[in-house]
C-alpha cells in the first residue's frame, strides 16, 4: 500500500492540464474563422505527436512513460475537440431544431448534428483500446476512452435537460446546437451519472493506494483525478455556477471579435 501523498503529483498534473488545455482550446475556437484551418492543421500535428507518444511508451512501465502516455491521449482528444469546435467535423445536420420537434424526430436530428464527431471518437477509442491490449502501458488509451464516456454522458444529460446551462465555451458558429438542449430542469440521469462517476473514482483511488508498482500508482491516480474532474463538470450542470468564469482569461476577447 502506498501513502496518500503519492497521489498529489498525478492529481496536480491532471488539474493543471485540464485547466490550461480547456482554456487554450476555448481561446483558439473563439478567434476569427480565418484561423480555423490553421488550428485544425496544428491540432493534427499535436494528434500525431500524441500517437507517437503512445507508441513510444507502449512497452515501458516507467513512471515517466505513464505520464507521457497520458499526455498523448489528451493530445489526440484535443485534436478531436478542435476539429469539432471549429466545425470541421460535426454532423450532417447544421440547422436549428424545428419548432415542435419531439421524441424520435428531435433525437435523430440532434444525433445527425453530431454524428461525424461521435463516429470519429468511437473509431479512435476502439483503435487505441485494441492496440492497448497488447501493450504494457495502456494509460493513453484508457484516458481517451474515459473522456469519451464522460463527454457522451454530458451530451445526453444536456439533451435531456439540466438546471445550469453554461454554454459560453460553445463557439458562435455552433450556436444552432443550443436549440437541441433540453429544458432547464433536473433530470434523474444527472445525479445518477454523478454517482456512477464518483463510484468509478473511488474504485480507481483504491487501485492507486493498493498498487505495488509505481507506474500502476500513477496510472490509477491520473485516471482517478480525471474521473473527479468529470464529476465536477457534471455537478456544474446541476448547480447555479458559471463554470466558464474559470476560463474568462481565454474568453475575454470573444465579444470583441466577429466571425466573418
C-alpha positions in Angstrom: 0.0 0.0 0.0 1.3 3.5 -0.9 0.9 6.7 1.0 -1.9 9.1 0.0 0.8 11.7 -0.5 1.9 9.7 -3.6 -1.3 10.8 -5.3 -0.5 14.6 -5.0 1.7 14.9 -8.1 -0.5 13.0 -10.5 -3.6 14.9 -9.3 -1.7 18.2 -9.7 -0.6 17.3 -13.2 -4.2 16.4 -14.3 -5.8 19.5 -12.8 -3.2 21.8 -14.4 -3.5 20.1 -17.8 -7.3 20.2 -17.6 -7.4 23.9 -16.7 -4.9 25.2 -19.3 -5.8 22.9 -22.1 -9.5 23.8 -21.8 -8.6 27.5 -21.8 -6.3 27.2 -24.8 -9.0 25.3 -26.8 -11.6 27.9 -25.8 -9.3 30.8 -26.8 -8.4 29.1 -30.1 -12.1 28.4 -31.1 -13.3 32.0 -30.4 -10.8 33.5 -32.8 -11.7 34.7 -36.3 -12.9 32.0 -38.7 -9.9 32.6 -41.0 -7.6 30.9 -38.4 -9.7 27.7 -38.2 -7.8 25.9 -41.0 -4.5 26.6 -39.3 -6.0 25.5 -36.0 -7.1 22.1 -37.4 -3.6 21.7 -39.0 -1.8 22.4 -35.8 -4.2 20.1 -33.9 -3.4 17.4 -36.4 0.3 17.8 -35.6 -0.5 17.5 -31.9 -2.5 14.3 -32.5 0.4 12.8 -34.5 2.7 13.7 -31.5 0.2 12.2 -29.2 0.0 8.9 -31.2 3.8 8.9 -31.3 3.9 9.2 -27.5 1.5 6.3 -27.1 3.6 4.1 -29.5 7.0 5.2 -28.0 5.8 4.4 -24.4 3.7 1.4 -25.2 6.1 -1.2 -23.8 7.5 0.9 -21.0 6.4 0.6 -17.3 8.5 3.6 -16.2 6.7 6.3 -14.3 7.7 8.9 -16.9 6.2 6.7 -19.6 2.9 6.6 -17.8 2.7 10.4 -17.7 3.8 10.6 -21.4 1.1 8.2 -22.4 -1.5 10.2 -20.5 -0.4 13.4 -22.3 -0.5 11.5 -25.6 -4.1 10.5 -25.0 -5.0 14.1 -24.2 -3.3 15.4 -27.4 -5.3 13.0 -29.5 -8.5 14.0 -27.7 -7.7 17.7 -28.2 -7.4 17.1 -32.0 -11.0 15.8 -32.0 -12.2 18.7 -29.8 -10.7 21.3 -32.1 -12.0 19.6 -35.2 -15.5 19.7 -33.7 -15.4 23.2 -32.3 -14.1 24.7 -35.5 -16.9 23.0 -37.3 -14.5 20.8 -39.4 -16.0 17.6 -38.1 -19.6 17.9 -36.7 -22.5 16.3 -38.4 -24.7 16.2 -41.5 -27.4 18.5 -40.0 -26.4 22.0 -39.2 -29.7 23.8 -38.7 -31.7 24.7 -35.6 -34.1 22.2 -34.3 -37.6 22.7 -36.0 -40.2 24.2 -33.7 -42.4 21.4 -32.2 -39.9 18.6 -32.9 -40.2 16.0 -30.2 -39.4 12.4 -29.5 -37.6 10.4 -32.1 -37.6 13.3 -34.6 -35.7 15.6 -32.1 -33.3 12.8 -31.1 -32.5 11.9 -34.7 -31.9 15.5 -35.7 -29.7 16.0 -32.6 -27.8 12.9 -33.5 -27.2 13.9 -37.1 -25.9 17.3 -35.8 -23.0 15.4 -34.1 -22.8 12.1 -35.9 -19.5 12.6 -37.7 -17.8 13.7 -34.5 -19.2 10.8 -32.5 -18.2 8.2 -35.1 -14.7 9.6 -35.2 -14.4 9.5 -31.4 -15.7 5.9 -31.2 -13.4 4.7 -34.0 -10.4 6.3 -32.4 -11.3 4.8 -29.0 -11.7 1.4 -30.5 -8.4 1.6 -32.3 -6.5 2.8 -29.2 -8.1 0.2 -26.9 -7.4 -2.6 -29.3 -3.7 -1.6 -29.5 -3.5 -1.2 -25.7 -4.5 -4.9 -25.3 -1.0 -5.9 -26.5 1.0 -3.2 -24.7 2.3 -2.8 -21.2 1.3 0.8 -20.9 -2.4 1.5 -21.9 -2.7 4.8 -20.0 -3.3 6.9 -23.1 -6.0 4.6 -24.4 -7.8 4.5 -21.1 -7.6 8.2 -20.8 -9.2 8.7 -24.3 -11.9 6.1 -23.5 -12.8 7.7 -20.2 -13.0 11.2 -21.8 -15.3 9.7 -24.5 -17.6 8.2 -21.8 -17.8 11.4 -19.8 -18.4 13.5 -22.9 -21.2 11.2 -24.1 -22.8 11.4 -20.6 -22.6 15.2 -20.6 -24.2 15.4 -24.1 -27.0 13.1 -23.1 -27.7 15.0 -19.9 -27.7 18.3 -21.7 -30.1 16.9 -24.3 -32.5 15.7 -21.6 -32.2 19.0 -19.7 -30.1 20.3 -16.9 -30.7 23.2 -14.4 -27.5 25.1 -15.3 -26.7 25.6 -19.0 -23.4 27.4 -19.1 -22.7 27.5 -22.9 -20.2 30.3 -23.2 -17.5 27.9 -24.4 -19.6 27.0 -27.4 -18.4 29.0 -30.5 -20.9 31.2 -32.2 -20.9 29.2 -35.5 -22.1 26.2 -33.5 -24.9 28.1 -31.9 -27.6 26.0 -33.6 -26.7 23.2 -31.2 -28.3 25.1 -28.4 -31.7 24.5 -29.9 -31.2 20.8 -29.1 -30.6 21.5 -25.4 -33.3 20.2 -23.1 -35.3 22.3 -20.6 -33.6 23.8 -17.6 -34.6 21.1 -15.1 -33.0 18.3 -13.2 -33.4 15.0 -14.9 -32.9 11.8 -13.0 -30.0 10.7 -15.1 -27.8 13.7 -14.0 -27.5 12.7 -10.3 -27.2 9.0 -11.4 -24.3 10.0 -13.7 -22.6 11.8 -10.9 -22.9 8.9 -8.5 -21.6 6.4 -11.1 -18.6 8.6 -11.9 -17.8 9.2 -8.2 -18.1 5.4 -7.7 -15.5 4.8 -10.5 -13.3 7.5 -8.9 -13.5 5.6 -5.6 -12.5 2.3 -7.3 -9.5 4.0 -9.0 -8.3 5.7 -5.8 -8.4 2.3 -4.1 -6.4 0.8 -7.0 -3.9 3.6 -6.6 -3.5 3.1 -2.9 -3.2 -0.7 -3.0 -1.0 -0.8 -6.1 2.5 -2.2 -5.7 4.3 -0.9 -8.8 5.0 2.9 -9.1 3.6 3.1 -12.7 0.3 1.5 -11.5 0.0 4.0 -8.8 0.5 6.9 -11.2 -1.8 5.4 -13.8 -4.7 4.9 -11.4 -4.1 8.3 -9.8 -4.2 10.1 -13.2 -7.4 8.3 -14.2 -9.0 8.9 -10.8 -8.4 12.6 -11.0 -9.8 12.6 -14.5 -13.0 11.0 -13.1 -13.2 13.5 -10.3 -13.0 16.4 -12.7 -15.7 14.8 -14.9 -17.9 14.5 -11.8 -17.2 18.2 -11.0 -18.2 19.2 -14.5 -21.4 17.2 -14.2 -22.1 18.9 -10.8 -21.6 22.3 -12.6 -24.6 21.3 -14.8 -26.8 20.9 -11.6 -25.8 23.9 -9.6 -26.0 27.7 -10.4 -22.3 28.1 -11.0 -21.0 29.7 -14.2 -18.1 27.4 -14.8 -16.9 29.3 -17.9 -15.8 32.0 -15.4 -12.8 29.7 -14.7 -11.6 30.5 -18.3 -12.5 34.1 -18.5 -8.9 34.8 -19.4 -9.4 32.8 -22.6 -12.8 34.3 -23.5 -12.1 37.9 -22.8 -11.9 38.8 -26.5 -14.9 36.7 -27.5 -17.3 39.6 -27.7 -14.8 41.9 -29.4 -14.4 39.7 -32.5 -17.0 38.7 -35.0 -17.0 35.7 -37.3 -16.7 36.5 -40.9 
